């Protein structure tokens, strides 16, 4: 798998930035997502993804869903 360019990194998180989420919070969300994926070994991770932002406003939840979709699309294109 090749590494992502800075432009691809920015494209992935752009929905959250546009929703007004700060970089520190975005880093926290991505760290928690990665941690959950590792400790759960993939079991139930899809259900847990949305719970990471369940306390956030609807526009942030929608942005998070878009970020996840973008990560998946990049992973598929790098396969």
Beta strands, then each sheet from edge to edge (+ up, - down):
end
